[in-house]
Amino acid sequence: MSSPTRKALAGAHRIVVKVGSSSLTTAEGGLDPARLDALVDALAARYANGSQVVLVSSGAIAAGLAPLGIPRRPRDLATQQAAASVGQLALAHAYASSFARYSLTVGQVLLTADDVVRRSHYRNAQRTFSKLLALNTVPVVNENDTVATEEIRFGDNDRLAALVAHLVGADALFLLSDVDGLYDGDPRAGAGARRIDEVAGESDVDGVKAGSQGASGLGTGGMASKLSAAQLASSAGVPVLLAAAAQAPQALADADVGTAFAATGARLSARRFWLGHAAGATGRLWLDDGAVAAVVNRRRSLLSAGITAVDGEFDAGDVVELVDPAGRVVARGVVAFDAAELPALIGRSTHDLPAEQRREVVHADDLVPLRNR
């Protein structure tokens, strides 16, 4: 009998499905039409059963390699961007043609990390997704590799899918790749690796050794990125299924394959989720034990008296990490001072500061605790 998590996955109304490059393309021939059509068949069946579907698809760079005569995935950013420019067009056309077999319209959504870090960009993206879904369209999402620089890249589409799942208010996330689940070791290394069927919490994946790149070399995300993305989504209240793309029909029907991750945390507001998980941190504030207790346990603002040290270069309005005396990140927040201003304020009571500096270093409304002490 299916577990409650698998029942939640099977019955989810709004779903995000991520598919990796190796499941759609080959280095020699670019896009594989048969595999892409098979994926669309499964997605269309789920749509026909009443679900709204958002597809996060890798494959743009890989799809551009063959047309450009490039034998393997390039390492330099400029060539990756050129391949993506060619491949995104091919990928979008292939999806539009395949979904048209079911009289379904697709809309392409290209995102950079800026689009989820910057509040105005995020709200625009959210409105776009909402309208596309209201118009019975299937959004096809990819990182905008043609313009993304190293500084504003998501790093892999697994993390992008987890962030999109929260952005669209998804009820479930499906991560499809060339591996049929999470194993406690490398299944390619021979006998002995055991597949983990259910993950109810972090203790269930203690000791798991996850590789850093897919077997094909076409993508950027290996099992480590999938595990990280699954934990990110599940900790924010979204159940996750990790399965092979070849199992898509069963994964999207009864979810009785792969590894299921239970939702372990409560849903955060959109702003707090992006602050805690999407925005890039530009510095660190070291806190004493009293400040950690106030910030994490009592959800209070951070005052200058509780700060012991400052690391990094940042401006007022940037996101910083708050760390305890042992160096563990306990919260993230929007800092109200420039890095150059803070050393003179460290350890001082608010009442002892000049009038123009008597404010919270990180206000409680701009702060997200990440762990409980």
Stockholm file with secondary structure:
# STOCKHOLM 1.0

chainA/1-373         MSSPTRKALAGAHRIVVKVGSSSLTTAEGGLDPARLDALVDALAARYANGSQVVLVSSGAIAAGLAPLGIPRRPRDLATQQAAASVGQLALAHAYASSFARYSLTVGQVLLTADDVVRRSHYRNAQRTFSKLLALNTVPVVNENDTVATEEIRFGDNDRLAALVAHLVGADALFLLSDVDGLYDGDPRAGAGARRIDEVAGESDVDGVKAGSQGASGLGTGGMASKLSAAQLASSAGVPVLLAAAAQAPQALADADVGTAFAATGARLSARRFWLGHAAGATGRLWLDDGAVAAVVNRRRSLLSAGITAVDGEFDAGDVVELVDPAGRVVARGVVAFDAAELPALIGRSTHDLPAEQRREVVHADDLVPLRNR
#=GR chainA/1-373 SS CCCHHHHHHHHCSEEEEEECGGGTEETTTEECHHHHHHHHHHHHHHHHTTCEEEEEECCHHHHHHHHHTCCSCCSSHHHHHHHHHHHHHHHHHHHHHHHHTTTCEEEEEEECTHHHHSHHHHHHHHHHHHHHHHTTEEEEEEECTTTCCGGGCCSSHHHHHHHHHHHTTCSEEEEEESSSSEESSCGGGCTTCCEECEECSGGGGTTCCCCSSCTTSSSSCCHHHHHHHHHHHHHTTCCEEEEEGGGHHHHTTTCCSSEEECCCSCCCCHHHHIIIIISCEEEEEEECHHHHIIIIISCCCBCGGGEEEEEECCCTTCEEEEECTTSCEEEEEECSSCTTTGGGTTTCCGGGSCGGGCSCSBCGGGEEECCCC
#=GC SS_cons         CCCHHHHHHHHCSEEEEEECGGGTEETTTEECHHHHHHHHHHHHHHHHTTCEEEEEECCHHHHHHHHHTCCSCCSSHHHHHHHHHHHHHHHHHHHHHHHHTTTCEEEEEEECTHHHHSHHHHHHHHHHHHHHHHTTEEEEEEECTTTCCGGGCCSSHHHHHHHHHHHTTCSEEEEEESSSSEESSCGGGCTTCCEECEECSGGGGTTCCCCSSCTTSSSSCCHHHHHHHHHHHHHTTCCEEEEEGGGHHHHTTTCCSSEEECCCSCCCCHHHHIIIIISCEEEEEEECHHHHIIIIISCCCBCGGGEEEEEECCCTTCEEEEECTTSCEEEEEECSSCTTTGGGTTTCCGGGSCGGGCSCSBCGGGEEECCCC
//
